[in-house]
């Protein structure tokens, strides 16, 4: 592990940033200086100051506190949505790649149908149909993520299922389920871990977009995308601090997960290690 970090210090940098983001989200009640929903019109539209490092919005709510509490929603959406996509997509990809035949044909045509729609448009359509709630946004983003995991897993299984160790496992009487879980899935995890890391960044952006459009977290819950939308009206009046806070948080979270995903890909892909 130490040798991997030495060769790929970007893993450590991305991991530290993500760990800090997770710590802030978990410890939000202790870290946030104010109640993110507390309305105090006497302190409305204050610029950044020692008392309010990121200023306040038009209702007097502390922007920094809302950014800190908003990290809970964005990170939880990223993790849960990717979890949904990972569980459904990997399961479907394992079965389609290993069983083949009619199951593979039907499963991949269903995946092609999902891929026929732009990802964000499909997420907006699903969320609008289910209702504008953060739970529905998680489901929508998870459904949109399924094709990537299905195609990746299926490709890995197709390249592995005729290998010697799989044939040996079949020869000694291993059941198909055991072959999938003990031999095929572990050998596909490297690519899946990289995809999941990058997928969290995509899910955070998708949640921000849905919340910006009013289809994610609903007021007065703090959400990065929703707060950017709410505060955008004041940009023309040079009240920039209300949008800069959540915008910077989105950038930092997406950058950290993409940075870590690229570093993991370089570290786990043997072809990239040899070329390096």
N, C-alpha and C positions, 0 to 999 in steps of 0.2 A: 504493500500500500504506500509506504514511504517513497519507494522507487517510482511508483506511478505519479505521485504528487511532485516529485522532483523533476520528472520529465515533462509534466503538464501542470505548471503552477496555476494555469487558468482555472483548473478544477477547484483549487483552494480559494481563489479570489471569488469565483461565482458562488461556491458553497458558503463562504463567510457572509456575503451579501444576503443570500437567501436565508441563512440562519438568523441574521439580524432582523430581516423582514418578518420571519415567523415568530421571533421573540417579541417584537413590537405588537404583532397581532394577538398573541396569546396574553401578553401582559398589558393590553390596552387599558383596562381599568386602573392600573397602577401608573402607567406611563403618561396617559393623556392628562394635561393640566386642568381641563374643564370638561363638563358634561357636553357631549357633541350636539345634543338636542336643546340645550338651554338657550332660551330666547331672552335677550336683553337689549332692547332698542336703544338704550342710552349709550351702548358701546358699538353701535352699528357702523359699518364701513370704516373701521379704524385701520390705518396702514400698519405694516409690521413694526413691532415694538418689543421691548423686553417682556412685557406682560403678555403679549400675543405675538409670538415670533413670525407667524404667517398672516397676521392681521385677523380681521373679523369680516363676516358677510353682512348683507343688508338687514339681517335679523339679530345681529350682534353675536352670532355663534362663532366660537373660536375655530378658525380654519385648520390649525394644526391638530386639534382634537378630532375634528371630523376626518382628516386624512388618516390619523392613527386608527380610529375605529373603522374607517372604510377599508383598511387593509384586511380586516377579518372577512368581509364579504368577498373581496376580490380573490384573496388567496384560497378561501374555502371553495369558491366557485371553480377556480382553476384545478384544485385537487379533486373535488368530487366529480366534476364534469369529465376530467381525464380518467378518473376511476371507472365511470360508467362506460366511456368509450373503450377503455382498456379491457374491462371484463367482457363486454359483449363482443368487441371486435376480435380479441385474441381467441375467445372460445369458438367463434364462427370461423376464423381463419384456420385454427387447428383442425376442426372437423372437415372443412371444405378441402384443405390440402391433403389430409390423410385419407379420408374416405373417397373423395373424388366422385366421379359419375354424376348422377342426377342432383345430388346434394350440392356438389361443387357448382354445377351449372345454375341452379336456382339461387344459391347464395350470392354468387358473383354477379348475376343479373340484377339482384336486389341492390347490391352495392353500387353497380353502375348507375342504377336509377337515382340513388342518393347523390352520386357524383355529378349527375347531369345538372344539378342546381348549384348556383354559387353558394358557398358555405355560409356566408353571413346572411344572404337572403333566405336560405332555408332555416337558419336559426331564428330569424325574425318571424317567419311564417309560423313556425312551430310554437314560439312563445306567444304570438298574437292569438293563435288558436286555443292554446291552453289557458291564457290569461296572464296579465302583466304582474308576475310575482317572481321573486328571486329563485324559488324552488323550480319553477317552470323554466327559467333561464338556464339553470343547471342541466335539466333534462334535455333541453334543446341543444345546448352546446355539446353535451355528451353524445347525443344522436349524430350530430354533425361530425364528431371525431371518430365514429365507428369505422367508416371506410378505410381510413389510413391504417388503423391497427389490423383490420381484416386482411387487406392486401399485403401488408408487410409480413404478417404471420404466415399467410398462405404461401408466399414466395419462399420464406425460410423453410417451411415444412416440405415443399416440393423439392427443394435442393437437398434435404436431409433424409427423406424417407427411404431412399434406396441405398443409403450409406451402410457400410459393413456393420457398424454397431447396432443399427436398427434391425438389420436382417438377423444378426445374432440374437437380439432380444426376442424376435419372433420365433426363431428356431427353438429356443429353450422354453417356449410356451407363454411368453408375456402377453397379457391381454392388451387389446387396442388402447384401453384407457391408461394402462401402465406405460405403454410405449409413448403415448402423448405426453403424459405428465412427468415421467422420469427420464425420458431420452430426448424427445423432440423439443418440448417447451424450454428446458434449461439451456439448450444450445441456441435458442432464438432470443434469449433474454437481453443480450448485449444491444442488439438493434432496437429492441422494444424499450429498453431503459432510455436510450437516446431520444427515441420518438416521444416518449412520455414527458421527458424534460422539456423538449421543444413544444410539446402540445400544451403544457401548462401556460407557457407564455402566450400562445395563441388563444387559449381559453380566457385569460385575463383581458386580452384586448377585445375579445368578443363580448365578454360581460360588460366592459366599459362602453362598448358601442350600443348594446341593448339598453343599458341604464341611461345612456345619453338620449336614446329615443323614447325613454319612458316605459320600457318593457322589462326592466330589471327590478332592482330594489326601489321601493316606493317611499316618497317623503313621509316622515322626516328622517328616515334611516340614512345614515351617512354612507355614501357610495362615490367612488372616484368619478365614474362616468356621469352619474346624475348631478354631482356637484359642479362639474365642468359645464354641463348644459345649463344648470340653474344660474351660474355666475357669469356665463358668456355675455349676457346683456350689459355688463358693466365694463367690458373691455374697451369699448369706445369712449368711456369716461375715465380711462387710465386707472381703473381699479383692477390692476393686473394680478394682485396677490391672491385673489380668491380662486382664480383658475390655475395659477402657476403651481400651487401646492398639490392638488390632486393630479395635475398633468405630470409633474415631476415624479410623483409616486408611481404612476403607470409606467413611465419611461424606465425608472429604476428597476421595477419588478420584471418587466419584459426583458430588459437588458440582461439582468442577472440570470434568468432561466435560459435565455438564448446563449449567453456566454458559457454557462455550465454545459448546456447540451452540445455545443460545438466542441468544447474541450473533451467531453466524454466520448464523442464520436471519434476524435483523433486518438484517444487513449485506448478505446476498445476495438477499433477496426484494425486488424492485423495488416491489411494492405497499406493503410496510411502509416502505420508504424514502420513498415519496411521502406516505404518511399521516403519517410523522414530520415 
